[in-house]
Amino acid sequence: MSDFLSILGEEFPQVGSGLWVTLEATVLGSLLALLLSFVLGLAAGSRLLLVRGVSRTVVEFFRGTSLYIQLFWLYYAMPPLTGYELTPLVCGVVAFGLNYGAYGSEIVRGAINSVPRAQYEAAVALNMTPFHRMRKVIMPQAWVQMIPSFTNLLIQLLKCTPLLWLLSAADLMTAIEHVRSRSGESLITYLLLLAVYFVLAYALTLLMNMLERTAKRRLGLHTGAGSLLRTRTAEAAATAGGAR
Amino acid sequence: MNQSFRWDAVGDAFPLLLEGFRVTLLATVLGTLVAAVLGLAVAVAGRAPSRFVTVPVKAVTEFVRSTPLLVQLVGAAAVFSSVEPLTIGIIVLGIHYAAYTSEVYRAGIDGVPKGQWEACRALSMSPRRTWQAVILPQAVRNVLPALGNYAISMFKETPFLAVITVQEMVFEARKYGADHFVYTEVFTLAGLVFLVASYPTSLLMRKLEKRLGH
């Protein structure tokens, strides 16, 4: 045990930079996923069959083919086929972004659909342009609905980052694996790693709770400070067919 | 394109991938069974009258849900190194998903009208009989579509098992790719197999959900 701690102390800079890589992959992957969620989710509500069809196909493709395979395809299969080689971190960000963006688009689509029909009609009656209607009436209401599901999705994305270890990116798991192989303490090493991930996930939850509270305020719905500490709810339906 | 797509490799690797696919399916089915049974147990325990039971149950499920499956798998395989990898994979998948299915059951149990509990008490049924004869039959019917969805997502996560040397489809694909240096072909093929298997299943689940009125 004291051995483990001294090795952990020696490896601390690597563990720190590994944590940084993991956070980088999470943040950049989430941003890409968020962007794609909105693009694909809004396209899914388009009047044009072609736009809807493309969105549907992309979503089903990335939801259906397993993140693991997408990641490996980008890393191993793309270079010989196209001549372009991506760094492990970029592979991770692209794969996480595409995969979770596809799941996220369903969240966006569902939330927009859940805004009462009368709100659309009122906006039309007030002669708002489609853009204005979306920006001022529909989106603020849909956004509140989306946040809890997005929290789940972000945490799932965070939970996928150890996959970077398989591409030998110098992420947190790679650094911790190094500590393990030097100290030979499997149980304590992996428990420590799980605990770090748990803390990260909870920090993400707190952040998203804050975002939800602000978004609700904008709609005139005030929630007590206690709601910030609330843990997530596992949503079965929002991630249906999908992201665990 | 630097190099043409080698169709011969696709034909060559296909039987091997199918062999691995059997293991993938086996892990999914058994993992889902573990998750379905364990999730129910966790959900029922979560409604125990004592906080000494409910608080730890809640804490453990939250922990399992918030931490990466890959670390859980690799960790379990390292700690229980004498156990067969497939067994570890099935148990870890089952436990991981039980943390999710327990919430599904919880919602299903909450969905049973309160009057049903009251009626049971009025008939002075034992708690055990209340669960068995009245609550669970109604709750389980409601949660079946959601459980099916988790089965599909578990199916898409079985490639993680390759990391702990379970010889499922992706393990075979990586091995074949490394031996013959044809990663592009085998990974594309493996992805398509997943797509072909999971898309019809999710369509079917959606139909089932609509039918049960969700």
Interface residues (C-beta under 8 A of the other chain):
Chain A: E60 F61 R63 G64 T65 S66 L67 Y68 I69 Q70 F72 W73 Y76 A77 M78 P80 L81 T82 G83 I155 L158 K159 C160 T161 P162 L163 W165 L166 M173 R180 S186 L187 Y190 L191 L193 L194 Y197 F198 A201 Y202 T231 T233 A234 A236 A237 T239 A240 G241 G242 A243 R244
Chain B: M1 N2 Q3 F5 E62 F63 R65 S66 T67 P68 L69 L70 V71 Q72 V74 G75 A78 V79 H96 Y97 A99 Y100 E103 V104 A107 V143 A146 N149 Y150 I152 S153 M154 K156 E157 P159 F160 A162 V163 V170 R174 G177 Y183 T184 E185 F187 T188 A190 G191 L192 F194 L195 S198 Y199 S202 M205 R206 E209 H214
